[in-house]
Every structure is written in C-alpha cells, then in structure tokens.
Amino acid sequence: MNLYKPVWESSAQYVYRLRDVFDEWKVGHAGTLDPFADGVLVACIGRGTKLVERIMHLPKVYTTTLRLGVTNATFDTERPFEPVPGAAPVDRAAIDSALDGFRGDIDQAPPVFSAVKVAGRPSYERARRGASEDRPLRRVRIDELRVVACEWPRLTLGVRCSRGTYIRALARDIGAVIGVGACCEALRREAVGPFLLADALRLDEAGPADQQAALIPVERASEMIAAAEPAP
C-alpha cells in the first residue's frame, strides 16, 4: 500500500495502524521517513512483507528546503536552529558550483542522530550519551540534484537518489561546502520507484472502501517493482 505519512508521525507507528484495518499483525514498511518529513511511505502487509528489501533498493525522489546560515545537532527541525557566526548570503553561482560536487557516486557520513549502527548500537543512542565518533562513510548515488527555488536563506532542491542517502547529511555537506552551514527545514518524499505521492492514500481521510481499494496485490506490486528496479 502506498501511504502518505504526515509530518511528526513515526513511520512504524503510522503503518501499524493497518493492523487493525486489515486484521493482520504482519505489517512493515520499506524505508523510514524522519518524523519531521512527509510523503510516500510504502507499507507491506502479510505476504507483501517479502517485498520490503526490493522496494528499499528502488530510487527515491525528494523535495527538500534547506535553511542556509544555520546548523544544529540533527540538521533538521527537531532541534532549534543555531546561527552560524559570520554566515552571509551567497550568490547562485557559488551554490551551483557546490551542487556539482554532489552528483553521481559520493561517499556520505550518516548524521550522528541516525539509526546507523556504530559499535553495535544505533548512532542516535550513542549521540544522546555524548559520544561523537565518526560514522563509517557510505557510498550512495545522487542521480539528480537541481535547484527548485533559491532566495536567501532558503534553498529548495529536487533530489533523485539511491537507497541509504540521508538528505539531512546532504544538507549538512552542502552547507559546509558553501561555507555557511545548512539544515533541512522541510523534506517530502515524492516517490519510491513507481509509488508516487499523487497516488498515496491519506489514512486519516480514507474510509474502509478506499483503504481496501488502495491495496496492491503482491503479484502486481512485484511487477511494478521489477519495472522500476535499477540495472545491476
């Protein structure tokens, strides 16, 4: 099922609502969205949970608005923005030049506040205890990175990327290259492979008939995934 997750909802708790809807305990999702983010969240129910890994490998499309000239520990709106001393407006040419370095295959360090395991424990747990060790770099791919709008201090970007890409880390690194800092002010997942935001079901607005109609049979979902899977 292609769901729309609202902001400030937990991805797991949101899809678990489907347990009561379909009287099925075996429910999961294919790729967490941060609480401050909204957009496409693919829920897998019953036999559909076998497709989770394949769906997670599909390319993702995001729209994100960065606030330039600020920073914080999470690089999003979960913590107050902290002004970067000396940060001043930058011109569009400097932004375009910075973005050039983030297209294609890049090595990315996940945010400190993330679920990535460090020494066997989630990084966010260690960060909450004050640990600040480096996270191992991950190779990810940015297939598209384009400017949607640019007016200081906000920069809105369209991103098409591979599994494992942290948009908060992308904001952090773009801000560092530009030299003014940056955090994600808004983040929306527009698509996961063939699962598009325009088709996503809003649970709070859907009645039983709409919920049933939104179910995608496993066989059909498998065909959709196969057509969208990246070439090996």
Secondary structure, DSSP 4 states (H G I P E B T S, - for coil): -EEEEPTT--HHHHHHHHHHHHT-S-EEESS---TT-EEEEEEEEGGGGGGHHHHHTS-EEEEEEEEETEE-SSSSTTS--EEPTT-----HHHHHHHHHTTSEEEEEPPPSSSS-EETTEEHHHHHHTT--PPPPPEEEEEEEEEEEEEETTEEEEEEEE-TT--HHHHHHHHHHHHTS-EEEEEEEEEEETTEEGGG-B-GGG--HHHHHHT---HHHHHHHHHHHPPP-
